Amino acid sequence: MNVNYIFLLLLVFLSTFSHASAKVEFFTLSQSFSNILPVKQLIEDDWQQSPGNKASDGFTQNEVGIRSYWQNFSFSLAHRYDYFVFSNPDTAKAFYLDRSDLALDTQEKYNIDLKLFHQRSNGVRVGYKFEFKNFNSEIRIGYWNLHATRESNLTGTLTSDLQGNISAVAELDEFYSADNFLHRRNTNDWKTSGSGITVDIHLDWQPTNNISIYADLKDIYSNFSLDESGFSEGKIDTEGTFINSVGGTAYLPVYRGRETTDKHQFDLPVQLSFVGLFHHTKQLSYLARYKRQGEQNFYYLGAEIAHENSSTRLSFDLKNKAPEIQYKRDWFSLFISIDNIKIEQTMLFNLGFNIHYSF
């Protein structure tokens, strides 16, 4: 769906209901985490430091858009980018040594297990809010025009001898619209765009006067499809030859497999967020929060302070030792969470910004 056409739909939507009470908001959301190495180095493939001993996951999920509300309906336009890395300590260590032109540890066996996944798309969401006594829920259904995707899986073993020579056997399979491990170029062999559906659910429940519970279930259902995606599947084997990792004679490994097109269907990792508030006084509430994103769990404790026309929420990520600050007013909201003020060393960074206007 053409982006200009989508914006035209939004203008029609706003003008149609401009006589009634309505609201429009501009929003941006960026959430990044890594326990492999700092997020910036991971995304830019610039491995400057040794990965952690428990390296397993890294992700960045980003979205920017505009949303309008009229009565119980909402209409959104958004651009989103999702990037995930799933790995293990052996794989992370081997990648670091390779990227740094360092020799592998001699006679050590590395179990390689790597999955890369990303998608980039523009989309439209239509939502409806159901209101009951002490309970509200909003369901948003999204349609996405998929512009880029990749899903790569690499598994196998890697060993090194006393001379620093490397021997490897690995299985590879990957779907892609552009970037891929084998650097295969698209000469109109495969399509580069597809489509997807997502469902989000937002819940707001106040079981008692002193307790409020909020839940955001994003991508609780998703299904994306690229009918004729680029596809590679095969085996990488050095077959008794060696690649010298310290500057000696190099022999490229042999790849046997197929390069073709195939239908690529995938879903997105579900994002879950549950917040419980205990209202101690009119001005002070205590909170607990659980969030799951990718394959990581996050736990928060904190407090919310209500002011005359605003509120401030202070919470702390117990596992990653990262503070989070959220500030709301009647026309905008902002939150930020970071575990290290030096951006080159940041393993966790969350930022959200929202400006809204009622008319």
C-alpha positions as CSV (number, residue, x, y, z in Angstrom):
1,M,0.0,0.0,0.0
2,N,1.4,3.4,-1.0
3,V,2.4,5.6,1.9
4,N,0.9,8.7,0.4
5,Y,-2.4,6.9,0.0
6,I,-2.3,5.9,3.7
7,F,-1.8,9.5,4.7
8,L,-4.6,10.6,2.5
9,L,-6.8,8.1,4.4
10,L,-5.8,9.6,7.7
11,L,-6.7,13.1,6.5
12,V,-10.1,11.9,5.3
13,F,-10.6,10.2,8.7
14,L,-9.8,13.3,10.6
15,S,-11.8,15.7,8.5
16,T,-14.8,13.4,8.6
17,F,-15.0,13.5,12.3
18,S,-13.6,16.9,13.0
19,H,-17.0,18.1,14.2
20,A,-16.8,15.6,17.1
21,S,-14.4,15.3,20.1
22,A,-11.2,13.7,18.7
23,K,-7.5,13.4,19.5
24,V,-4.4,12.9,17.3
25,E,-1.0,11.9,18.6
26,F,2.5,11.6,17.2
27,F,4.6,8.8,18.8
28,T,7.9,7.1,18.6
29,L,9.2,4.1,20.5
30,S,12.6,2.5,20.6
31,Q,13.5,-0.6,22.7
32,S,17.0,-2.2,22.5
33,F,18.7,-4.9,24.6
34,S,21.7,-7.1,24.4
35,N,23.6,-9.5,26.7
36,I,26.1,-10.4,23.9
37,L,27.9,-7.0,23.6
38,P,26.8,-3.4,23.6
39,V,23.8,-2.7,21.4
40,K,25.5,-0.3,19.0
41,Q,28.3,-2.6,18.3
42,L,25.9,-5.5,17.7
43,I,23.7,-3.6,15.3
44,E,26.6,-2.1,13.4
45,D,28.5,-5.4,13.4
46,D,31.5,-3.6,15.0
47,W,32.7,-6.1,17.6
48,Q,35.1,-4.0,19.7
49,Q,35.1,-6.0,22.9
50,S,34.8,-9.5,24.1
51,P,31.2,-10.8,24.5
52,G,29.7,-11.8,27.9
53,N,30.0,-15.3,29.2
54,K,26.2,-15.7,29.1
55,A,25.7,-14.2,25.6
56,S,22.4,-15.3,24.1
57,D,20.1,-12.6,22.8
58,G,20.0,-9.1,21.4
59,F,17.3,-7.1,19.8
60,T,16.1,-3.6,18.8
61,Q,12.4,-2.8,18.1
62,N,11.5,0.6,16.8
63,E,8.3,2.3,15.7
64,V,7.3,5.8,14.7
65,G,3.9,7.0,13.6
66,I,0.7,9.0,14.0
67,R,-2.6,7.9,15.6
68,S,-6.0,9.5,15.7
69,Y,-8.9,8.8,18.1
70,W,-12.6,9.4,17.5
71,Q,-15.1,8.1,20.1
72,N,-14.1,4.4,20.6
73,F,-12.2,4.1,17.3
74,S,-8.5,4.6,16.6
75,F,-6.6,4.8,13.4
76,S,-2.8,4.6,13.1
77,L,-0.1,4.9,10.5
78,A,3.4,3.6,11.5
79,H,6.8,2.5,10.3
80,R,8.5,-0.3,12.3
81,Y,11.8,-2.0,12.3
82,D,12.5,-5.2,14.2
83,Y,15.9,-6.9,14.5
84,F,16.8,-9.9,16.6
85,V,19.9,-12.0,17.2
86,F,19.7,-15.3,19.0
87,S,23.0,-17.0,19.8
88,N,25.1,-18.7,22.5
89,P,28.4,-18.0,24.2
90,D,30.5,-20.2,21.8
91,T,29.1,-18.5,18.8
92,A,29.5,-15.0,20.2
93,K,33.2,-15.7,21.2
94,A,34.0,-17.2,17.7
95,F,32.4,-14.2,16.0
96,Y,34.3,-11.8,18.2
97,L,37.7,-13.4,17.5
98,D,37.0,-13.5,13.8
99,R,35.8,-9.8,13.7
100,S,38.9,-8.8,15.7
101,D,41.4,-10.8,13.5
102,L,42.4,-12.8,16.5
103,A,43.3,-16.5,16.6
104,L,40.8,-19.0,18.0
105,D,41.7,-20.7,21.2
106,T,43.8,-23.8,20.2
107,Q,42.1,-27.2,20.2
108,E,38.9,-25.8,21.5
109,K,35.6,-26.9,19.9
110,Y,32.9,-24.2,19.3
111,N,29.3,-25.2,19.0
112,I,27.8,-22.7,16.5
113,D,24.1,-21.8,16.9
114,L,23.1,-18.5,15.4
115,K,19.8,-17.0,14.3
116,L,19.3,-13.6,12.7
117,F,15.9,-12.1,12.1
118,H,14.7,-8.7,11.0
119,Q,11.8,-7.1,9.2
120,R,11.0,-3.5,8.2
121,S,7.5,-2.4,7.2
122,N,4.9,0.4,6.9
123,G,1.4,-0.3,8.2
124,V,-2.0,0.8,9.2
125,R,-3.7,-0.2,12.5
126,V,-7.5,0.1,13.2
127,G,-8.6,-0.2,16.8
128,Y,-11.8,-0.3,18.8
129,K,-12.1,0.3,22.6
130,F,-14.6,-1.7,24.7
131,E,-15.6,0.1,27.9
132,F,-17.1,-1.6,30.9
133,K,-17.4,-0.8,34.6
134,N,-13.8,-0.7,36.0
135,F,-12.5,-2.4,32.9
136,N,-11.5,-1.2,29.4
137,S,-9.9,-3.1,26.5
138,E,-8.8,-2.0,23.1
139,I,-8.0,-4.3,20.2
140,R,-5.9,-3.0,17.3
141,I,-5.6,-4.9,14.0
142,G,-2.7,-4.0,11.8
143,Y,-2.0,-4.5,8.1
144,W,1.7,-4.1,7.1
145,N,3.5,-3.6,3.8
146,L,6.7,-5.6,4.2
147,H,9.8,-3.9,2.6
148,A,12.7,-5.9,4.0
149,T,13.1,-9.2,5.8
150,R,15.7,-11.8,6.7
151,E,15.7,-15.0,8.7
152,S,19.0,-16.8,8.8
153,N,19.9,-20.0,10.7
154,L,23.5,-21.3,11.1
155,T,24.4,-24.3,13.2
156,G,27.5,-26.5,13.3
157,T,30.9,-26.9,14.9
158,L,34.2,-25.0,14.6
159,T,37.6,-26.2,15.8
160,S,41.2,-24.9,15.7
161,D,44.5,-26.7,15.8
162,L,47.9,-25.8,17.4
163,Q,48.9,-23.8,14.3
164,G,45.7,-21.7,14.5
165,N,44.1,-23.4,11.5
166,I,40.3,-23.5,11.5
167,S,38.1,-26.5,10.5
168,A,34.3,-26.1,10.3
169,V,31.2,-28.0,9.4
170,A,27.9,-26.1,9.4
171,E,24.3,-26.2,8.1
172,L,22.8,-23.0,6.7
173,D,19.3,-22.0,5.7
174,E,18.0,-18.5,5.2
175,F,15.2,-16.5,3.7
176,Y,15.9,-12.9,2.6
177,S,14.8,-10.0,0.6
178,A,18.3,-8.5,0.3
179,D,21.2,-9.1,2.7
180,N,22.3,-12.8,3.2
181,F,25.3,-14.7,4.4
182,L,26.3,-15.9,0.9
183,H,26.1,-12.3,-0.6
184,R,23.7,-13.5,-3.3
185,R,22.6,-10.7,-5.5
186,N,19.0,-10.3,-6.7
187,T,18.8,-10.0,-10.5
188,N,15.0,-10.1,-10.4
189,D,15.2,-13.6,-9.2
190,W,13.0,-13.0,-6.1
191,K,10.5,-10.5,-4.8
192,T,11.4,-7.9,-2.2
193,S,8.0,-7.0,-0.7
194,G,5.2,-8.8,1.1
195,S,2.5,-8.2,3.7
196,G,1.6,-9.0,7.2
197,I,-1.2,-8.9,9.9
198,T,-0.7,-8.1,13.6
199,V,-3.1,-8.0,16.5
200,D,-2.5,-5.9,19.7
201,I,-4.6,-5.9,22.9
202,H,-4.5,-3.2,25.6
203,L,-6.2,-3.8,28.9
204,D,-7.0,-1.4,31.8
205,W,-8.6,-2.9,35.0
206,Q,-9.3,-1.4,38.4
207,P,-10.5,-4.3,40.6
208,T,-10.5,-2.1,43.7
209,N,-10.2,1.6,44.5
210,N,-6.5,1.1,45.6
211,I,-5.4,-1.2,42.8
212,S,-5.0,-0.6,39.0
213,I,-3.7,-3.2,36.5
214,Y,-2.6,-2.4,32.9
215,A,-1.6,-4.9,30.2
216,D,-0.1,-4.3,26.8
217,L,0.0,-7.4,24.6
218,K,1.7,-6.4,21.4
219,D,1.9,-8.7,18.4
220,I,-0.1,-11.2,20.4
221,Y,-0.9,-12.6,16.9
222,S,1.1,-11.9,13.8
223,N,1.5,-13.5,10.4
224,F,3.8,-12.1,7.6
225,S,4.3,-13.6,4.2
226,L,6.7,-13.0,1.2
227,D,5.5,-15.2,-1.6
228,E,8.8,-15.5,-3.5
229,S,11.6,-14.8,-1.1
230,G,15.2,-15.4,-1.8
231,F,16.1,-18.7,-0.2
232,S,19.4,-20.6,0.4
233,E,19.9,-24.0,2.0
234,G,23.1,-26.0,2.2
235,K,26.2,-27.3,4.1
236,I,29.5,-25.5,4.6
237,D,32.4,-27.9,5.1
238,T,36.2,-27.3,5.0
239,E,36.6,-31.0,3.9
240,G,40.0,-31.4,5.5
241,T,41.4,-28.1,4.2
242,F,42.0,-25.3,6.7
243,I,41.6,-21.6,7.0
244,N,44.5,-20.0,8.9
245,S,43.2,-17.5,11.4
246,V,46.6,-15.9,11.9
247,G,47.6,-14.9,8.4
248,G,48.7,-18.2,6.9
249,T,47.5,-19.8,3.6
250,A,43.7,-19.7,3.4
251,Y,41.5,-22.2,1.8
252,L,37.9,-21.2,1.4
253,P,35.3,-23.7,2.7
254,V,33.1,-25.5,0.3
255,Y,29.4,-24.7,0.2
256,R,27.0,-27.3,-1.2
257,G,23.4,-26.5,-1.4
258,R,20.7,-24.6,-3.4
259,E,19.9,-21.0,-4.1
260,T,16.3,-20.5,-5.2
261,T,13.0,-18.9,-4.2
262,D,10.4,-20.1,-1.7
263,K,7.5,-18.7,0.2
264,H,8.6,-17.2,3.5
265,Q,6.1,-17.0,6.4
266,F,7.0,-15.8,9.8
267,D,5.6,-14.3,13.0
268,L,7.0,-11.7,15.3
269,P,8.0,-12.4,18.9
270,V,5.2,-11.4,21.3
271,Q,5.8,-8.3,23.5
272,L,4.1,-8.6,26.9
273,S,3.9,-5.8,29.6
274,F,1.9,-6.0,32.8
275,V,1.9,-3.2,35.3
276,G,0.2,-3.3,38.8
277,L,-0.3,-0.1,40.8
278,F,-1.1,0.2,44.5
279,H,-2.5,3.7,45.2
280,H,-1.2,4.5,48.7
281,T,-2.5,8.1,48.6
282,K,-3.9,10.3,45.9
283,Q,-0.4,11.5,45.1
284,L,1.7,8.3,45.7
285,S,1.3,4.9,44.1
286,Y,3.7,1.9,44.2
287,L,4.2,-0.2,41.1
288,A,5.4,-3.6,40.0
289,R,6.0,-4.5,36.3
290,Y,6.8,-7.5,34.3
291,K,7.8,-7.3,30.6
292,R,8.8,-10.0,28.1
293,Q,10.4,-9.1,24.8
294,G,12.3,-11.5,22.5
295,E,13.3,-14.3,24.8
296,Q,14.1,-12.0,27.7
297,N,12.2,-11.3,30.9
298,F,12.3,-7.9,32.7
299,Y,11.2,-7.1,36.2
300,Y,10.6,-3.6,37.6
301,L,9.7,-2.0,41.0
302,G,9.0,1.6,41.5
303,A,6.6,4.4,42.4
304,E,4.4,7.0,40.6
305,I,3.9,10.5,41.9
306,A,0.9,12.5,40.8
307,H,1.1,16.2,40.4
308,E,-1.6,18.8,39.7
309,N,-1.4,18.4,35.9
310,S,1.2,15.7,35.4
311,S,2.7,12.5,36.9
312,T,6.2,11.1,37.3
313,R,6.9,7.4,37.4
314,L,10.3,6.1,38.7
315,S,11.1,2.4,38.4
316,F,14.1,0.2,38.4
317,D,15.0,-2.8,36.2
318,L,16.1,-5.3,38.9
319,K,17.8,-7.8,36.5
320,N,19.7,-5.3,34.4
321,K,20.2,-2.6,37.0
322,A,18.7,0.1,34.8
323,P,16.5,3.0,36.0
324,E,13.5,4.1,34.1
325,I,11.9,7.6,34.2
326,Q,8.5,8.3,32.8
327,Y,6.8,11.8,32.8
328,K,3.3,12.6,31.6
329,R,1.4,15.8,31.0
330,D,-1.9,16.5,29.4
331,W,-0.3,17.0,26.0
332,F,2.8,14.8,25.9
333,S,4.6,11.9,27.6
334,L,8.2,10.8,27.7
335,F,10.1,7.8,29.1
336,I,13.7,6.8,29.0
337,S,15.7,3.8,30.4
338,I,19.4,3.3,30.1
339,D,21.9,1.1,31.9
340,N,25.1,3.1,31.1
341,I,25.4,6.8,30.2
342,K,28.3,5.9,27.8
343,I,26.4,5.0,24.6
344,E,29.2,2.8,23.4
345,Q,28.8,0.6,26.5
346,T,25.0,0.5,26.6
347,M,23.4,-2.9,26.8
348,L,19.9,-1.7,27.4
349,F,18.2,1.5,26.0
350,N,14.5,2.3,25.9
351,L,13.1,5.6,24.7
352,G,9.5,6.7,24.0
353,F,8.0,10.0,23.1
354,N,4.4,11.0,22.5
355,I,2.7,14.3,21.6
356,H,-1.1,14.5,21.5
357,Y,-3.7,17.1,20.8
358,S,-7.4,17.1,21.4
359,F,-9.9,19.0,19.4
